[in-house]
Amino acid sequence: MKSTHRNADGSPKYTNHLRGETSPYLQQHAHNPVEWYPWGAEAFARARREEKPIHLSIGYSACRWCHVLEAESFEDEATAQILNEHFINIKVDREERPDIDRIYQIAQQMLTQRGGGWPLTMMLTHDDQRPFFGGTYFPKEARYGLPAFKDLLLRVAEYYRDHAPELRAQNEALMRAFTDLDAAPAAEVAFSDAPLLLFRRQMERVFDPRHGGFGGAPKFPQPQMLACLLRLWRASAQDPQPDLQALYMVTLTLRRMAEGGLNDQLAGGFCRYTVDASWTIPHFEKMLYDNAALLALYAQAALATGDGEFARVALATADWALHEMQAPEGGYYSSLDADSEGDEGKFYVFDRAEVSAALSADEFAVFAPHYGLTEPANFEGHWHLYTAVPSAELARGSGRTPQEVEALLASARSKLAALRAQRVRPGRDEKILTSWNALMIRGMAVAARTLGRTDLAESAGRALAFIRGRLWQDGRLLATAMAGKAHLNAYLDDYVYLIDALLELQQLRVRADELAFARQLAEVVLAHFEDKAGGGFYFTSDDHEVLIHRMKPFSDDAIPAGNGIAASVLLRLGHLLGEPRYLSSAERVLAAAWPVLSQHPQGHASLLMALEELLHPPQIVLIRGAASEGWRTELSRIYAPRRMVLAFGEEATGLPPALADKPARPGATVAYVCRGSTCSAPLDSIGDLISELQAAPAASGA
């Protein structure tokens, strides 16, 4: 967003301390009249010197209400004057600094007993960065039951000046509350499937049987929960009464999301959430992490059900990421803005007359009812496209065949996508985050393997090469890269998501150097992130900047919990490489999380999937020989979430001992089925292999 404060020659009237930052979000605020600082020593030193409280504002580039707050208040000279006079102002990009965001989101919830979100507004003491007041968006003038931001700032500054002893006492209580969040050291745990069964009951209670999803508005996709339910259905498939309701919850939700306005009906890609319960009207920002998780989930659902619509949605999402989000250098960009030309959703919505003029009469006759243009306008006098009438129903009512209707819809979508492409595009945040890239690498690898798209594997390989070339330095990961600069210590998520992505890639093609890289990453996680006494992993490393609290998060939010993914990948890597340290560490994660997992499994789907693999170790299929790729392809047609299939030629070198010691037979292809430390005798036909797998369905979730 460009500053409205310009000199006659067009140069910025103001420039603050954000001018040297690489984050697009921070750059958006570099010419506000507010004297912003980035998080760091310079701002803290000035706060201590002048004994002014810190005004901490956290947001991200694609955030709609962050833009509103900037336009209303941070571009307003009167508000800026109050902020500059009474506060030291720090701006943080939550995507670059999730460590800071996690801490102060929780603090805000503790202080206000309300949910968090962005923009996050926090007031911190000048000498120790402890929060004493917080909120999210505050309007310029009093409305929505909220005070005017300027009035609030003056009251906060006055209270800080006059009530220091009370604030210090409050701070001490808050820090004790943070300490109480830490799990007690893990005791001996008798692991069972009780949390999985409780999760299954909880999900059915909150399931929306009309629109899919869980709960009411606003509605978020929650791919981790859906993935866990899909696995639970698969695990029950051979039972006398398979859990068809679990499958129904997944498939109805995926179908309704794909039909709704959450999904871009013209170009693919999902928005972050919808403001309604029917998935119709989104906040229009598109985030890389949402699309990465949904890409993998739709591909898995297509494999599990044979539903071609799920495959179509997965591939449309992948194509959106390829065309819109992959940088020439290989990494994936972070997000697309909700706004264009200052208006939310302007790029995406249409006028009915505009659509009618762009399409033929036959196209409009099916497009208009299909996408809701025959209904009242649904977004500020315009139409946001969603599937209002299924194409099969249109075919029955129009005298056209289903194929004719689909052809007309495809032609119409192509024309409108071309028309839309001429508009001013939403802003794109082009920083490349290691963790979110790892999620998309995994999504591309899953889709490539299950749907047979080799270009998706190539895309994932380019992104991995970027990370290894630019963000892996001196044996450690960096968190972000932008404009030629890579920086910031990586977090737990960066490491464990990347291990997960590497393991998925090995199921497409085994590469010794990538397996070695996965092991290097795991060793860093154990050396620098593990809580040796209490079990589990901290979000930040032991040599990270010291903040007011070191978080050890177990619950999922918009992205999976790092501890859940850590447990999963350490279990898989431990079995694959024959490394008992990894298995023990994964078990300690689950032991540390057991109290919350037992009582509140609904928010811990990532840990639940790790628990499932602790109770039922994954089945690892190793295939060697000339026909290994064909055998791998055959097995890739089966949805078996607790199975890993690795195929490599008889001449493969540099493999870890656990793989290299499975001998090949010259000129032949053999397979080994391993579970835990035990492997089958060599199987020398694809028929024998499939028979062996079918004989042990519990191992694969079949």
C-alpha positions as CSV (number, residue, x, y, z in Angstrom):
1,M,0.0,0.0,0.0
2,K,1.5,3.3,-1.0
3,S,1.7,6.2,1.4
4,T,-0.7,9.1,0.8
5,H,1.9,11.5,2.1
6,R,4.0,12.7,-0.9
7,N,6.0,15.7,-1.7
8,A,5.4,17.7,-4.9
9,D,7.9,15.6,-6.8
10,G,6.2,12.4,-5.8
11,S,8.9,11.4,-3.2
12,P,7.8,10.2,0.2
13,K,7.1,12.9,2.8
14,Y,8.0,10.6,5.6
15,T,10.5,7.8,6.0
16,N,10.9,5.8,9.2
17,H,13.2,3.0,10.4
18,L,11.5,0.3,8.3
19,R,13.1,1.5,5.1
20,G,15.8,-1.1,5.2
21,E,13.6,-4.1,5.9
22,T,12.9,-6.8,3.3
23,S,9.4,-7.8,4.5
24,P,6.8,-6.4,2.1
25,Y,4.5,-5.8,5.1
26,L,7.1,-3.7,6.8
27,Q,7.9,-1.9,3.6
28,Q,4.2,-1.0,3.3
29,H,4.6,1.1,6.5
30,A,8.1,2.5,5.7
31,H,6.6,5.9,4.7
32,N,3.9,6.2,7.4
33,P,4.1,9.4,9.5
34,V,4.4,6.9,12.5
35,E,8.0,6.6,13.5
36,W,8.1,2.8,13.2
37,Y,11.0,0.6,14.2
38,P,11.6,-3.0,13.4
39,W,11.7,-5.3,16.4
40,G,15.2,-5.0,17.8
41,A,17.8,-3.5,20.0
42,E,17.6,0.1,18.6
43,A,13.9,0.4,19.5
44,F,14.4,-1.3,22.9
45,A,17.3,1.0,23.8
46,R,15.2,4.1,23.0
47,A,12.2,2.9,25.0
48,R,14.5,2.3,28.0
49,R,16.2,5.7,27.6
50,E,12.9,7.7,27.2
51,E,10.9,5.4,29.6
52,K,8.1,5.3,27.0
53,P,5.9,2.2,26.6
54,I,6.2,0.2,23.4
55,H,3.3,0.1,20.9
56,L,3.7,-3.2,19.2
57,S,1.7,-3.7,16.0
58,I,1.7,-7.2,14.3
59,G,0.2,-8.0,11.0
60,Y,0.9,-9.4,7.5
61,S,0.9,-8.2,4.0
62,A,-2.4,-9.9,2.8
63,C,-4.3,-8.9,5.9
64,R,-7.4,-6.9,5.0
65,W,-8.0,-5.3,8.5
66,C,-4.2,-4.5,8.7
67,H,-4.7,-2.3,5.6
68,V,-7.8,-0.7,7.1
69,L,-5.9,0.2,10.3
70,E,-3.0,1.6,8.3
71,A,-5.3,3.8,6.2
72,E,-7.4,5.0,9.1
73,S,-4.7,5.6,11.7
74,F,-1.1,5.0,10.7
75,E,-1.5,7.3,7.7
76,D,-3.3,9.9,9.8
77,E,-0.9,12.6,11.0
78,A,-2.9,13.4,14.1
79,T,-2.8,9.8,15.3
80,A,0.8,9.5,14.3
81,Q,1.7,12.5,16.4
82,I,0.1,10.8,19.5
83,L,2.0,7.6,18.8
84,N,5.3,9.3,18.2
85,E,5.0,11.5,21.3
86,H,3.9,8.8,23.8
87,F,5.2,5.5,22.5
88,I,8.1,3.7,20.8
89,N,6.4,2.1,17.9
90,I,7.4,-1.4,16.6
91,K,6.0,-3.1,13.5
92,V,6.3,-6.9,13.1
93,D,5.5,-9.1,10.2
94,R,3.9,-12.2,11.9
95,E,5.0,-14.4,9.0
96,E,8.7,-13.6,9.5
97,R,8.4,-13.6,13.3
98,P,5.9,-16.2,14.3
99,D,7.8,-16.5,17.6
100,I,6.9,-13.0,18.6
101,D,3.4,-13.3,17.3
102,R,2.7,-16.6,19.2
103,I,3.7,-15.0,22.5
104,Y,1.8,-11.8,22.2
105,Q,-1.3,-13.5,20.8
106,I,-1.5,-15.6,23.9
107,A,-0.8,-12.6,26.1
108,Q,-3.7,-10.7,24.4
109,Q,-6.1,-13.6,25.1
110,M,-5.0,-13.7,28.7
111,L,-5.3,-10.0,29.2
112,T,-8.7,-9.5,27.4
113,Q,-10.3,-13.0,27.6
114,R,-11.0,-12.6,23.9
115,G,-9.7,-14.3,20.8
116,G,-6.7,-12.9,19.0
117,G,-6.1,-12.1,15.4
118,W,-4.5,-9.5,13.1
119,P,-3.8,-6.7,13.3
120,L,-2.6,-7.3,16.8
121,T,-2.1,-4.2,19.0
122,M,-0.1,-4.7,22.1
123,M,1.4,-2.3,24.7
124,L,4.6,-3.4,26.4
125,T,6.6,-2.1,29.3
126,H,9.6,0.0,28.2
127,D,12.3,-2.1,29.9
128,D,11.3,-5.7,29.5
129,Q,8.8,-6.0,26.7
130,R,6.1,-7.5,28.9
131,P,2.6,-6.8,27.7
132,F,0.2,-4.8,29.9
133,F,-2.7,-4.0,27.4
134,G,-3.8,-5.5,24.1
135,G,-6.4,-5.8,21.4
136,T,-6.7,-6.3,17.7
137,Y,-8.2,-3.7,15.3
138,F,-9.2,-0.4,16.8
139,P,-11.2,2.1,14.6
140,K,-10.2,5.7,14.0
141,E,-13.5,6.8,15.4
142,A,-15.5,5.0,18.1
143,R,-17.7,2.3,16.5
144,Y,-18.3,-1.5,16.6
145,G,-18.4,-1.1,20.4
146,L,-14.7,-0.1,20.3
147,P,-13.2,3.2,21.4
148,A,-11.5,5.6,19.0
149,F,-7.9,4.6,18.6
150,K,-6.6,8.1,19.4
151,D,-8.6,8.2,22.6
152,L,-7.4,4.8,23.6
153,L,-3.8,5.7,23.0
154,L,-4.0,8.8,25.3
155,R,-5.7,6.8,28.0
156,V,-3.1,4.0,27.8
157,A,-0.2,6.5,27.9
158,E,-1.7,8.2,31.0
159,Y,-2.3,5.0,32.8
160,Y,1.2,3.8,32.1
161,R,2.6,7.0,33.6
162,D,0.4,7.0,36.7
163,H,-0.1,3.4,37.6
164,A,3.3,1.7,37.2
165,P,3.1,-0.4,40.4
166,E,-0.2,-1.9,39.4
167,L,1.1,-2.7,35.9
168,R,4.2,-4.4,37.3
169,A,2.0,-6.6,39.5
170,Q,-0.2,-7.5,36.6
171,N,3.0,-8.3,34.6
172,E,4.2,-10.7,37.2
173,A,0.8,-12.5,37.3
174,L,0.9,-12.7,33.5
175,M,4.4,-14.3,33.5
176,R,3.2,-16.9,36.1
177,A,0.3,-17.7,33.7
178,F,2.8,-18.2,30.9
179,T,4.8,-20.6,33.1
180,D,1.6,-22.5,33.9
181,L,1.2,-23.1,30.1
182,D,4.3,-25.3,30.1
183,A,3.5,-29.0,30.4
184,A,4.9,-30.8,33.4
185,P,7.7,-33.3,32.7
186,A,6.3,-36.3,31.0
187,A,5.5,-39.2,33.3
188,E,5.2,-42.8,32.3
189,V,2.3,-43.0,29.8
190,A,0.2,-46.0,28.8
191,F,-0.5,-45.0,25.2
192,S,-3.9,-46.0,23.8
193,D,-6.3,-45.0,21.0
194,A,-8.6,-43.2,23.5
195,P,-7.7,-39.7,22.2
196,L,-8.5,-40.8,18.7
197,L,-11.9,-42.2,19.7
198,L,-12.7,-39.0,21.6
199,F,-11.6,-36.9,18.7
200,R,-13.9,-38.8,16.4
201,R,-16.9,-38.2,18.8
202,Q,-16.1,-34.5,19.2
203,M,-15.9,-34.0,15.4
204,E,-19.3,-35.5,14.8
205,R,-20.8,-33.3,17.5
206,V,-19.6,-30.1,15.8
207,F,-20.0,-31.2,12.2
208,D,-22.3,-29.1,10.0
209,P,-24.4,-31.7,8.1
210,R,-25.7,-29.1,5.6
211,H,-22.6,-27.2,4.5
212,G,-19.8,-29.4,5.8
213,G,-17.0,-28.2,8.0
214,F,-17.2,-27.8,11.8
215,G,-19.1,-25.1,13.7
216,G,-20.6,-21.9,12.2
217,A,-19.4,-18.7,10.8
218,P,-16.6,-17.7,10.3
219,K,-15.6,-21.0,8.8
220,F,-12.0,-22.2,8.2
221,P,-11.0,-25.2,6.1
222,Q,-9.2,-27.1,9.0
223,P,-7.3,-29.6,6.7
224,Q,-5.5,-31.3,9.6
225,M,-8.8,-32.4,11.2
226,L,-10.1,-33.6,7.8
227,A,-6.9,-35.5,7.1
228,C,-7.1,-37.2,10.5
229,L,-10.8,-38.2,9.9
230,L,-9.8,-39.6,6.5
231,R,-7.2,-41.8,8.1
232,L,-9.6,-43.0,10.7
233,W,-12.0,-44.0,8.0
234,R,-9.3,-45.9,6.2
235,A,-8.2,-47.7,9.3
236,S,-11.8,-49.0,9.8
237,A,-12.3,-50.0,6.2
238,Q,-11.9,-53.8,6.9
239,D,-14.1,-53.6,10.0
240,P,-17.6,-55.2,10.0
241,Q,-18.9,-51.7,10.3
242,P,-16.5,-49.3,8.6
243,D,-16.7,-45.7,9.8
244,L,-18.6,-44.3,6.8
245,Q,-19.7,-41.2,8.8
246,A,-16.0,-40.1,9.1
247,L,-15.6,-40.4,5.3
248,Y,-18.9,-38.5,4.8
249,M,-17.7,-35.6,7.0
250,V,-14.6,-35.4,4.9
251,T,-16.1,-35.7,1.5
252,L,-19.1,-33.4,2.1
253,T,-16.7,-30.7,3.5
254,L,-14.3,-31.0,0.6
255,R,-17.2,-30.9,-1.9
256,R,-18.8,-27.8,-0.3
257,M,-15.5,-25.9,0.0
258,A,-14.8,-26.6,-3.7
259,E,-18.2,-25.5,-4.8
260,G,-18.2,-22.4,-2.6
261,G,-16.6,-18.9,-2.9
262,L,-13.8,-20.0,-0.7
263,N,-12.4,-21.7,-3.9
264,D,-11.5,-19.4,-6.8
265,Q,-13.9,-20.8,-9.5
266,L,-11.9,-19.4,-12.4
267,A,-8.3,-19.9,-11.6
268,G,-8.1,-22.3,-8.6
269,G,-6.6,-21.6,-5.2
270,F,-8.4,-21.2,-1.9
271,C,-9.0,-18.1,0.3
272,R,-8.2,-18.2,4.0
273,Y,-11.7,-18.5,5.3
274,T,-15.3,-17.4,4.7
275,V,-17.4,-15.0,6.8
276,D,-20.5,-17.2,6.5
277,A,-21.2,-20.8,7.3
278,S,-21.9,-21.9,3.6
279,W,-18.3,-21.2,2.3
280,T,-19.7,-18.5,0.0
281,I,-18.1,-15.1,0.8
282,P,-14.4,-15.2,1.8
283,H,-11.9,-12.8,3.1
284,F,-10.1,-12.8,-0.2
285,E,-6.5,-13.2,0.7
286,K,-4.9,-16.4,-0.5
287,M,-2.2,-17.9,1.7
288,L,0.4,-20.4,0.5
289,Y,0.0,-22.6,3.6
290,D,-3.7,-23.1,3.2
291,N,-3.3,-24.1,-0.4
292,A,-0.4,-26.4,0.3
293,A,-2.5,-28.4,2.9
294,L,-5.6,-28.5,0.8
295,L,-3.7,-29.6,-2.3
296,A,-2.4,-32.6,-0.4
297,L,-5.8,-33.3,1.2
298,Y,-7.8,-33.1,-2.1
299,A,-5.2,-35.4,-3.8
300,Q,-5.5,-37.9,-1.0
301,A,-9.3,-37.8,-1.1
302,A,-9.3,-38.3,-4.8
303,L,-7.1,-41.4,-4.3
304,A,-9.2,-42.7,-1.4
305,T,-12.6,-42.3,-3.1
306,G,-11.9,-42.3,-6.8
307,D,-13.8,-39.0,-7.1
308,G,-12.6,-37.2,-10.2
309,E,-13.9,-33.8,-8.9
310,F,-11.5,-34.0,-6.0
311,A,-8.7,-34.7,-8.4
312,R,-9.8,-31.7,-10.6
313,V,-9.7,-29.3,-7.6
314,A,-6.3,-30.6,-6.5
315,L,-4.8,-30.0,-9.9
316,A,-6.5,-26.6,-10.2
317,T,-4.9,-25.6,-6.9
318,A,-1.5,-27.0,-8.0
319,D,-1.7,-25.1,-11.3
320,W,-2.6,-21.9,-9.4
321,A,0.5,-22.3,-7.2
322,L,2.7,-23.1,-10.3
323,H,1.5,-20.0,-12.2
324,E,0.9,-17.5,-9.5
325,M,3.2,-18.4,-6.6
326,Q,6.4,-20.0,-7.8
327,A,9.4,-17.6,-8.2
328,P,11.7,-18.0,-11.2
329,E,14.4,-19.0,-8.6
330,G,12.3,-21.9,-7.4
331,G,10.8,-20.9,-4.1
332,Y,7.1,-20.2,-3.5
333,Y,5.8,-16.8,-2.6
334,S,3.8,-16.3,0.6
335,S,0.4,-14.8,-0.3
336,L,-1.9,-12.8,-2.4
337,D,-3.6,-9.7,-1.0
338,A,-7.3,-9.5,-0.3
339,D,-7.4,-6.0,-1.9
340,S,-6.8,-4.5,-5.3
341,E,-7.1,-0.8,-5.9
342,G,-7.9,-0.4,-2.2
343,D,-11.1,-2.5,-2.3
344,E,-11.4,-5.9,-0.9
345,G,-12.3,-8.6,-3.5
346,K,-12.4,-6.1,-6.4
347,F,-10.2,-8.4,-8.5
348,Y,-12.6,-11.4,-8.1
349,V,-16.2,-10.1,-8.3
350,F,-18.3,-9.4,-11.4
351,D,-21.3,-7.5,-12.6
352,R,-23.9,-9.6,-14.3
353,A,-23.9,-7.3,-17.4
354,E,-20.1,-7.6,-17.7
355,V,-20.4,-11.4,-17.7
356,S,-23.3,-11.4,-20.2
357,A,-21.3,-9.2,-22.6
358,A,-18.2,-11.4,-22.4
359,L,-20.0,-14.7,-23.1
360,S,-22.1,-16.2,-25.9
361,A,-25.8,-16.6,-25.2
362,D,-25.4,-20.4,-24.8
363,E,-22.5,-19.9,-22.4
364,F,-24.3,-17.3,-20.3
365,A,-27.5,-19.5,-20.2
366,V,-25.6,-22.2,-18.2
367,F,-22.9,-20.1,-16.5
368,A,-25.4,-17.6,-14.9
369,P,-27.5,-20.2,-13.0
370,H,-24.5,-22.4,-12.3
371,Y,-22.5,-19.7,-10.6
372,G,-25.3,-17.8,-8.8
373,L,-25.7,-14.8,-11.2
374,T,-29.5,-15.5,-11.3
375,E,-29.5,-14.9,-7.5
376,P,-29.3,-11.5,-5.8
377,A,-25.8,-9.9,-5.7
378,N,-23.9,-11.4,-2.8
379,F,-20.9,-9.0,-2.3
380,E,-21.4,-5.3,-2.0
381,G,-23.7,-5.1,-5.1
382,H,-21.6,-7.5,-7.2
383,W,-21.4,-11.2,-7.6
384,H,-18.7,-13.5,-6.2
385,L,-18.9,-16.8,-8.0
386,Y,-19.9,-20.0,-6.3
387,T,-21.6,-23.1,-7.5
388,A,-25.3,-22.4,-7.0
389,V,-26.8,-25.1,-9.3
390,P,-24.9,-28.4,-10.0
391,S,-24.0,-28.8,-13.7
392,A,-25.8,-32.2,-13.8
393,E,-29.0,-30.4,-12.7
394,L,-28.5,-27.8,-15.4
395,A,-28.2,-30.5,-18.0
396,R,-31.4,-32.1,-16.9
397,G,-33.3,-28.8,-17.1
398,S,-31.8,-27.4,-20.3
399,G,-32.0,-30.4,-22.7
400,R,-28.2,-30.4,-23.0
401,T,-26.0,-33.4,-22.3
402,P,-23.7,-33.2,-19.2
403,Q,-20.8,-33.0,-21.6
404,E,-22.3,-30.1,-23.5
405,V,-22.9,-28.2,-20.2
406,E,-19.4,-28.9,-19.0
407,A,-17.9,-27.7,-22.3
408,L,-19.9,-24.4,-22.2
409,L,-18.9,-23.8,-18.6
410,A,-15.2,-24.5,-19.4
411,S,-15.3,-22.1,-22.3
412,A,-17.0,-19.4,-20.2
413,R,-14.5,-19.8,-17.4
414,S,-11.7,-19.4,-19.8
415,K,-13.2,-16.2,-21.2
416,L,-13.8,-14.6,-17.8
417,A,-10.4,-15.6,-16.5
418,A,-8.9,-13.8,-19.4
419,L,-11.1,-10.8,-18.8
420,R,-10.2,-10.8,-15.1
421,A,-6.5,-11.0,-15.9
422,Q,-6.7,-7.5,-17.4
423,R,-7.7,-6.0,-14.0
424,V,-5.3,-4.6,-11.4
425,R,-4.0,-7.7,-9.7
426,P,-3.9,-8.1,-5.9
427,G,-0.6,-7.4,-4.3
428,R,1.7,-10.4,-3.8
429,D,4.0,-10.9,-0.8
430,E,7.1,-12.3,-2.5
431,K,9.1,-13.3,0.5
432,I,9.9,-17.0,0.6
433,L,9.3,-18.7,3.9
434,T,11.1,-22.0,4.6
435,S,8.2,-23.5,6.6
436,W,5.4,-22.6,4.1
437,N,7.6,-23.7,1.2
438,A,8.1,-27.0,2.9
439,L,4.3,-27.4,3.2
440,M,3.9,-26.7,-0.6
441,I,6.8,-29.0,-1.5
442,R,4.9,-31.8,0.4
443,G,1.6,-30.9,-1.2
444,M,3.2,-31.0,-4.7
445,A,4.9,-34.3,-4.0
446,V,1.6,-35.9,-2.7
447,A,-0.3,-34.6,-5.8
448,A,2.4,-35.7,-8.2
449,R,2.5,-39.2,-6.7
450,T,-1.3,-39.8,-6.4
451,L,-2.4,-38.0,-9.6
452,G,0.5,-38.7,-11.9
453,R,1.7,-35.2,-12.7
454,T,5.4,-35.2,-13.1
455,D,5.6,-31.4,-13.5
456,L,4.4,-31.0,-9.9
457,A,7.4,-33.1,-8.7
458,E,9.7,-30.9,-10.8
459,S,8.2,-27.8,-9.2
460,A,8.7,-29.3,-5.7
461,G,12.3,-30.1,-6.6
462,R,13.0,-26.6,-7.7
463,A,11.7,-25.2,-4.4
464,L,13.8,-27.7,-2.4
465,A,16.9,-26.7,-4.4
466,F,16.2,-23.0,-3.5
467,I,16.0,-23.9,0.2
468,R,19.1,-25.9,0.1
469,G,21.0,-23.3,-1.9
470,R,19.8,-20.1,-0.2
471,L,18.3,-21.0,3.2
472,W,20.6,-23.7,4.4
473,Q,23.8,-22.1,5.6
474,D,26.5,-23.4,7.9
475,G,24.5,-26.4,8.9
476,R,21.4,-24.4,10.0
477,L,18.2,-23.2,8.3
478,L,17.2,-19.6,7.9
479,A,13.5,-18.7,8.1
480,T,13.0,-16.3,5.1
481,A,14.4,-14.9,1.9
482,M,13.5,-11.8,0.0
483,A,15.2,-9.5,-2.5
484,G,18.4,-11.5,-2.4
485,K,18.6,-11.5,1.4
486,A,18.1,-14.6,3.6
487,H,18.0,-14.1,7.3
488,L,16.4,-14.9,10.7
489,N,17.0,-18.1,12.7
490,A,14.6,-20.8,11.6
491,Y,12.0,-22.2,13.9
492,L,10.9,-25.7,14.7
493,D,8.3,-25.7,12.0
494,D,10.9,-24.9,9.3
495,Y,12.9,-28.0,10.2
496,V,10.2,-30.6,10.8
497,Y,8.0,-29.5,7.8
498,L,11.0,-29.8,5.6
499,I,11.8,-33.3,6.9
500,D,8.2,-34.2,6.1
501,A,8.5,-32.8,2.6
502,L,11.7,-34.7,2.0
503,L,10.1,-38.0,3.1
504,E,7.2,-37.4,0.7
505,L,9.6,-36.7,-2.1
506,Q,11.4,-40.0,-1.5
507,Q,8.2,-41.7,-2.3
508,L,8.5,-40.3,-5.8
509,R,12.3,-40.9,-6.3
510,V,14.9,-41.9,-3.7
511,R,17.9,-39.6,-3.5
512,A,20.6,-40.4,-1.1
513,D,21.6,-36.8,-0.6
514,E,18.1,-35.8,0.3
515,L,17.8,-38.6,2.9
516,A,21.1,-37.4,4.3
517,F,19.8,-33.9,4.4
518,A,16.7,-35.1,6.3
519,R,18.9,-36.7,8.8
520,Q,21.0,-33.5,9.2
521,L,17.8,-31.6,9.9
522,A,16.6,-34.1,12.4
523,E,20.0,-33.9,14.2
524,V,19.6,-30.1,14.5
525,V,16.1,-30.5,15.9
526,L,17.3,-32.9,18.6
527,A,20.4,-30.8,19.4
528,H,18.8,-27.3,19.5
529,F,15.0,-27.6,20.0
530,E,14.3,-30.5,22.3
531,D,13.2,-30.2,25.9
532,K,15.5,-32.9,27.3
533,A,13.8,-32.9,30.7
534,G,10.1,-32.5,29.8
535,G,9.9,-34.0,26.4
536,G,8.7,-32.3,23.2
537,F,10.3,-29.4,21.3
538,Y,10.4,-25.7,21.7
539,F,9.4,-23.4,18.9
540,T,12.7,-21.6,19.0
541,S,16.2,-23.0,19.2
542,D,18.5,-22.8,22.2
543,D,20.6,-20.1,20.6
544,H,17.6,-18.0,19.5
545,E,17.0,-14.4,20.7
546,V,15.7,-14.5,24.3
547,L,12.0,-13.4,24.4
548,I,9.7,-13.2,27.4
549,H,8.7,-16.8,27.1
550,R,10.0,-19.9,25.2
551,M,6.9,-21.5,23.7
552,K,6.4,-25.3,23.3
553,P,3.2,-25.4,21.2
554,F,1.3,-28.7,20.9
555,S,-2.0,-27.4,19.3
556,D,-2.6,-26.9,15.6
557,D,-3.8,-23.5,14.3
558,A,-3.9,-22.5,10.6
559,I,-0.8,-24.7,10.2
560,P,0.0,-28.0,11.9
561,A,1.7,-28.0,15.3
562,G,5.4,-28.4,14.9
563,N,5.5,-30.9,17.8
564,G,2.9,-33.0,16.0
565,I,4.9,-33.0,12.7
566,A,8.1,-33.6,14.7
567,A,6.7,-36.7,16.3
568,S,5.4,-38.0,12.9
569,V,8.6,-37.5,11.0
570,L,10.9,-38.8,13.7
571,L,8.8,-42.0,13.9
572,R,9.0,-42.4,10.1
573,L,12.6,-41.4,9.8
574,G,13.5,-43.6,12.8
575,H,11.9,-46.7,11.3
576,L,13.3,-45.9,7.9
577,L,16.9,-45.4,9.0
578,G,16.9,-47.8,12.0
579,E,17.6,-44.9,14.4
580,P,16.2,-45.6,17.9
581,R,17.0,-42.1,19.2
582,Y,14.4,-40.6,16.8
583,L,11.8,-43.1,17.9
584,S,12.4,-42.3,21.6
585,S,12.3,-38.6,21.0
586,A,8.9,-39.0,19.1
587,E,7.5,-41.0,22.0
588,R,8.6,-38.3,24.5
589,V,6.7,-35.7,22.4
590,L,3.5,-37.7,22.7
591,A,4.1,-38.4,26.4
592,A,4.6,-34.6,27.1
593,A,1.4,-33.9,25.1
594,W,-0.6,-36.7,26.6
595,P,-2.6,-34.6,29.1
596,V,-3.9,-32.2,26.5
597,L,-4.2,-34.9,23.9
598,S,-6.4,-37.0,26.3
599,Q,-8.6,-34.1,27.3
600,H,-8.8,-31.9,24.2
601,P,-7.9,-33.9,21.1
602,Q,-9.9,-31.7,18.8
603,G,-7.3,-29.1,18.6
604,H,-4.4,-31.6,18.2
605,A,-5.0,-33.5,15.0
606,S,-1.3,-33.5,14.0
607,L,-0.4,-35.1,17.3
608,L,-3.2,-37.6,16.9
609,M,-1.9,-38.8,13.5
610,A,1.5,-39.2,15.1
611,L,-0.1,-41.2,18.0
612,E,-1.8,-43.4,15.4
613,E,1.6,-44.2,13.9
614,L,3.1,-44.9,17.3
615,L,0.4,-47.4,18.0
616,H,0.5,-48.8,14.5
617,P,4.1,-48.4,13.1
618,P,4.1,-47.5,9.4
619,Q,4.6,-50.1,6.8
620,I,7.7,-49.4,4.8
621,V,8.0,-51.0,1.3
622,L,11.4,-51.0,-0.3
623,I,11.6,-51.9,-4.0
624,R,14.9,-52.5,-5.8
625,G,15.5,-53.3,-9.4
626,A,14.8,-52.4,-13.0
627,A,11.0,-52.5,-12.7
628,S,10.9,-50.7,-9.3
629,E,9.3,-47.6,-10.8
630,G,6.5,-49.6,-12.3
631,W,5.8,-51.3,-9.0
632,R,5.9,-48.0,-7.1
633,T,3.4,-46.6,-9.6
634,E,1.1,-49.5,-9.0
635,L,1.2,-49.1,-5.2
636,S,0.6,-45.3,-5.6
637,R,-2.9,-46.0,-6.8
638,I,-3.8,-47.2,-3.3
639,Y,-4.7,-44.8,-0.4
640,A,-2.6,-46.3,2.4
641,P,-1.8,-43.4,4.8
642,R,0.3,-45.6,7.1
643,R,2.5,-46.9,4.3
644,M,5.7,-45.5,2.8
645,V,6.9,-46.9,-0.6
646,L,10.5,-46.2,-1.7
647,A,11.7,-47.5,-5.1
648,F,15.3,-47.4,-6.3
649,G,17.4,-49.1,-8.9
650,E,19.8,-52.0,-8.1
651,E,22.8,-49.7,-8.8
652,A,21.7,-47.0,-6.4
653,T,24.6,-45.8,-4.2
654,G,25.1,-43.7,-1.1
655,L,22.0,-45.1,0.6
656,P,21.8,-45.3,4.3
657,P,22.6,-48.8,5.7
658,A,18.9,-49.6,6.5
659,L,18.2,-49.4,2.7
660,A,21.5,-50.5,1.3
661,D,21.4,-53.8,3.1
662,K,18.3,-54.9,1.2
663,P,20.0,-56.8,-1.6
664,A,19.0,-56.5,-5.2
665,R,19.0,-59.4,-7.6
666,P,20.9,-58.8,-10.9
667,G,18.4,-58.2,-13.7
668,A,15.4,-58.7,-11.4
669,T,13.2,-56.6,-9.2
670,V,12.5,-57.5,-5.5
671,A,10.6,-55.8,-2.7
672,Y,10.7,-56.0,1.1
673,V,7.9,-55.1,3.4
674,C,9.1,-53.8,6.7
675,R,7.4,-52.9,9.9
676,G,9.4,-51.7,12.8
677,S,12.7,-53.6,12.7
678,T,11.3,-56.7,11.0
679,C,11.3,-57.1,7.2
680,S,9.8,-59.8,5.0
681,A,11.8,-62.1,2.8
682,P,12.4,-60.7,-0.7
683,L,9.3,-60.7,-2.9
684,D,10.1,-61.1,-6.6
685,S,6.7,-60.3,-8.2
686,I,4.3,-57.5,-7.9
687,G,1.6,-60.1,-7.3
688,D,3.5,-61.5,-4.3
689,L,4.1,-58.0,-3.0
690,I,0.4,-57.0,-3.2
691,S,-0.6,-60.3,-1.5
692,E,1.9,-59.6,1.3
693,L,0.5,-56.1,1.8
694,Q,-3.1,-57.4,1.8
695,A,-2.2,-59.9,4.5
696,A,-1.4,-57.2,6.9
697,P,-4.0,-54.5,6.4
698,A,-3.6,-52.9,9.8
699,A,-0.1,-51.9,9.0
700,S,-1.2,-49.6,6.2
701,G,-4.4,-48.3,7.5
702,A,-6.3,-50.5,5.0
